[in-house]
Amino acid sequence: MNLKSRHLLGISGMVPEEITLILDTAEAFAQIATREIKRVPTLRGKTVINFFVEPSTRTRSSFEVAEKRLSADSLNFTASASSLVKGETLLDTARNLEAMAPDFIVIRHSQPGAPHFLARHCRSAIVNAGDGAHEHPTQALLDAFTIRQHKQRLEGLKVAIVGDILHSRVARSNVLLLRTMGADVTLCAPPTLMPRDVDAFGARTTYYMDEAVAGADVVMMLRIQMERMQSGFFPSLREYAQLYGLDARRLGMAAKDAIVMHPGPINRGIEIMGDVADGAASVILEQVSNGVSVRMAVLYLLAGGGEDAA
Ligand code: CP
């Protein structure tokens, strides 16, 4: 079994066997983080360009660490340090990057579809590291990996995804993945932050957080994305925190062994209270650690690697 596409553009279109292959391969790569020498020669001689046109802490550094652990050569550049600020088009930038013969381009861009555009014009394998409010496939994969570590399965789990669904590529990729793997997903947001086409997501929806969290095995909180909001989507942050913030009382309504997730960066005291973010049920930092293994698996499989990794 191998991946059907030579790019990772989204979870959309992936079949359960491909998702399982990535998660199983990531298990093998997770062992490397426990070794004294955290490096294998798997991608020696391969070049990866990390092209981040939007800010990132976790995803960019996670890809860089993954590439270093696989012995690939990485080249990092951001929008502010590139000729995009001088008016160069995305296509011209991509063509110039291609002229350096990279094997992979990892791209984060504010424009939905930017990775798909590159995939049509570049020979390199393209990895979507987040395109606008569209998809963030490696985040959904690392979230699934983390859930599977704690629950040993995805099928049949009750997952509540709460917050700014409208602007969230994490929500979209997670719903696609979790539904493909047979989980039972509830989306919760104020009416103004629920996408108009939410029915197409195929998940249950509610405007009431208590309803979403009741009995959930996984509570996934999303960041309020102020930078994507031009007008007031809710009266005040204080009211939002009261109605949609995860505090100890609400967490108490979830399953006894529920885990709390958040893709980061978190707004403490708004969508998640500090004691919950740092509490025993929180797996937020595990998500970050697991991101490295999952991204190693993605690069390895896209490079043509088989099932016996690491
Ligand atoms: N989860 C996530 O995408 O975080 P960054 O924006 O820091 O990469």
Residues whose N, C-alpha, C, O or C-beta is under 5 A from the ligand:
A	BS01	CP	P55 S56 T57 R58 T59 R60 P263 G264 P265
